[in-house]
Amino acid sequence: MLRVFVLGSGSSGNAVLIEAGESRVLIDAGIGPKSAAERLESLGSAFLPRGVDAIVPTHHHGDHFAQVERLARATNAPVWVHPGIDADRVRRKFKVHDYAPGRPFHVGPFEILAEPVPHDAPQVALRVAAAGRSFGIATDVGRATKGLAALLGSCDAAMLEANHCPSSSRGAPTPSI
C-alpha cells in the first residue's frame, strides 16, 4: 500500500511524502523540518524521528528546493537530483545521488521515474511506485506533453499542479489525457 501525504503545494512551499511500509520518500523540499513535522502530525503521522529515506526535488526553485539542506540535516537522508538542479553546495555537505530523467532509479522499495516538464527551470514530473501501486506528481506544469501524459497515465493516482506560464504554453498543443 502507498500512502501519500501532501504537506505543501504552491508558491509558499511544496512537499509530498510518499510511504510504503516502513520506507518514505519526500518529493520536493519547499518547507522546513518543523513545518513538515507539524503538517504530517495534523494528518495523523510523525515526521521525526523516523524521517525519510530520500529527498527528491523536482527542480531548483525555492518553493521546491529552499529547505533541502535543513531537511537533509534533520533526516540524514540523501538527496537525489537530475542534471538540471544545481546541487554543488548540497554536495559539499550531504550525500547526493544523480539520476537521469527517463531512466528509473530505486530508493528502498520505491522505483522512481522522472519525465521532463516544460518550465522556466529544468524540471521533472515523477512516478513513484512500490507495493504494486504508483503515484504521479507533476508541479508547475505550464503545458502538458505526450511524455507527461504517458507518465501520469501509468499511475494509479496523481497530483497535478498547473501554473500559467505563457512562454511554456504558447503555441503548444495540449494532448488528451
VMD Tcl script that draws the C-alpha trace (Angstrom):
set ca {
  {0.00 0.00 0.00}
  {1.19 3.50 -0.82}
  {0.24 6.38 1.45}
  {0.59 9.93 0.16}
  {0.74 13.00 2.40}
  {0.59 16.41 0.73}
  {2.48 18.67 3.16}
  {2.57 21.72 0.93}
  {1.62 22.77 -2.58}
  {2.02 26.19 -4.11}
  {4.36 29.15 -4.05}
  {4.68 29.05 -0.24}
  {6.37 25.63 -0.39}
  {5.96 22.20 -1.95}
  {6.48 18.85 -0.24}
  {4.81 15.46 -0.68}
  {5.69 12.47 1.49}
  {5.12 9.03 -0.04}
  {5.20 6.00 2.22}
  {5.32 2.25 1.52}
  {5.59 0.07 4.60}
  {8.47 1.45 6.67}
  {10.02 3.39 3.76}
  {9.44 7.02 2.86}
  {10.43 9.40 0.08}
  {9.99 13.17 0.26}
  {9.24 14.79 -3.09}
  {10.34 18.43 -3.04}
  {11.87 20.38 -0.18}
  {9.98 23.66 -0.11}
  {9.07 23.51 3.60}
  {11.38 23.03 6.56}
  {11.51 20.14 9.03}
  {9.40 21.89 11.68}
  {6.59 22.66 9.21}
  {6.83 19.14 7.76}
  {6.53 17.65 11.26}
  {3.55 19.84 12.18}
  {1.72 19.18 8.93}
  {2.35 15.43 8.97}
  {1.24 15.25 12.61}
  {-2.01 17.00 11.67}
  {-2.50 14.21 9.10}
  {-2.06 11.52 11.75}
  {1.59 10.53 11.32}
  {5.00 11.61 12.61}
  {7.86 13.06 10.56}
  {10.67 12.68 13.07}
  {12.47 10.71 14.36}
  {11.53 8.34 11.53}
  {12.29 10.88 8.81}
  {12.65 9.85 5.18}
  {14.88 7.57 3.11}
  {15.43 10.13 0.34}
  {14.63 13.67 -0.73}
  {13.85 14.09 -4.44}
  {13.39 17.72 -5.56}
  {11.65 18.26 -8.89}
  {13.57 21.47 -9.68}
  {15.72 24.20 -8.19}
  {13.13 26.92 -7.50}
  {12.88 27.96 -3.85}
  {9.36 26.69 -3.30}
  {10.65 23.19 -4.21}
  {14.31 23.29 -3.09}
  {14.96 26.04 -0.49}
  {14.74 23.75 2.55}
  {16.71 20.81 1.14}
  {19.74 21.35 3.39}
  {17.67 21.70 6.57}
  {15.64 18.60 5.68}
  {18.73 16.56 4.76}
  {20.35 17.53 8.06}
  {17.23 16.75 10.12}
  {16.57 13.39 8.45}
  {20.12 12.34 7.44}
  {18.57 11.42 4.09}
  {20.40 11.50 0.78}
  {19.23 13.91 -1.90}
  {18.55 12.66 -5.45}
  {18.96 15.23 -8.23}
  {18.67 15.36 -12.01}
  {21.24 17.27 -14.12}
  {19.14 20.46 -14.14}
  {19.48 21.01 -10.38}
  {22.47 22.99 -9.18}
  {23.42 21.00 -6.10}
  {27.10 21.97 -5.63}
  {26.54 23.45 -2.18}
  {24.38 20.49 -1.10}
  {27.04 18.04 -2.38}
  {29.66 19.61 -0.11}
  {27.55 18.89 2.97}
  {25.33 15.89 2.25}
  {25.15 12.68 0.28}
  {23.79 13.42 -3.20}
  {22.88 10.89 -5.89}
  {22.42 11.77 -9.54}
  {19.76 10.31 -11.81}
  {18.76 10.77 -15.42}
  {15.19 11.53 -16.47}
  {13.71 8.66 -18.45}
  {15.71 6.04 -16.53}
  {14.17 4.57 -13.37}
  {16.12 4.62 -10.11}
  {15.45 2.89 -6.81}
  {15.22 4.03 -3.21}
  {14.41 1.08 -0.96}
  {11.19 -0.45 -2.29}
  {10.44 2.59 -4.47}
  {11.02 2.73 -8.20}
  {11.10 6.35 -9.30}
  {10.84 7.50 -12.90}
  {11.23 11.12 -13.99}
  {9.88 12.85 -17.09}
  {10.97 16.38 -18.12}
  {8.28 19.06 -17.80}
  {8.33 22.40 -19.65}
  {9.05 25.17 -17.14}
  {11.38 28.15 -16.81}
  {13.86 25.90 -14.95}
  {14.86 22.31 -15.76}
  {12.16 20.29 -14.05}
  {10.66 16.81 -13.89}
  {7.40 15.11 -13.05}
  {7.78 11.88 -11.08}
  {6.17 8.46 -10.94}
  {6.80 6.76 -7.59}
  {5.92 3.06 -7.48}
  {6.05 0.47 -4.70}
  {3.91 -2.33 -3.31}
  {2.13 -2.79 -6.64}
  {0.87 0.82 -6.73}
  {2.11 4.05 -8.26}
  {1.62 7.75 -7.65}
  {2.46 10.57 -10.05}
  {3.33 14.11 -9.16}
  {3.68 16.99 -11.60}
  {4.04 20.56 -10.36}
  {4.35 23.90 -12.12}
  {3.05 22.40 -15.34}
  {2.89 25.15 -17.96}
  {1.68 22.74 -20.65}
  {1.12 19.02 -20.98}
  {3.38 16.91 -23.17}
  {2.96 13.40 -24.54}
  {5.67 12.19 -22.14}
  {3.88 13.74 -19.16}
  {0.55 12.27 -20.24}
  {2.15 8.83 -20.56}
  {3.87 9.11 -17.17}
  {0.73 10.21 -15.31}
  {-1.44 7.80 -17.30}
  {0.65 4.91 -15.97}
  {-0.15 5.84 -12.36}
  {-2.93 4.64 -10.07}
  {-3.35 8.21 -8.79}
  {-1.67 11.53 -9.47}
  {-1.33 15.07 -8.23}
  {-1.16 17.74 -10.90}
  {-0.41 21.38 -10.15}
  {-0.67 23.69 -13.12}
  {0.51 27.26 -13.49}
  {0.11 29.97 -16.05}
  {3.36 30.21 -17.95}
  {2.76 31.95 -21.30}
  {6.27 31.20 -22.62}
  {5.87 27.47 -21.88}
  {2.37 27.13 -23.30}
  {2.48 29.46 -26.31}
  {1.57 27.59 -29.46}
  {1.83 24.15 -27.89}
  {-0.91 21.59 -28.48}
  {-2.46 20.11 -25.37}
  {-2.61 16.29 -25.58}
  {-5.63 14.39 -24.37}
  {-5.09 12.65 -21.07}
}
mol new
graphics top color blue
foreach p $ca { graphics top sphere $p radius 0.5 }
foreach p [lrange $ca 0 end-1] q [lrange $ca 1 end] { graphics top cylinder $p $q radius 0.2 }
display resetview
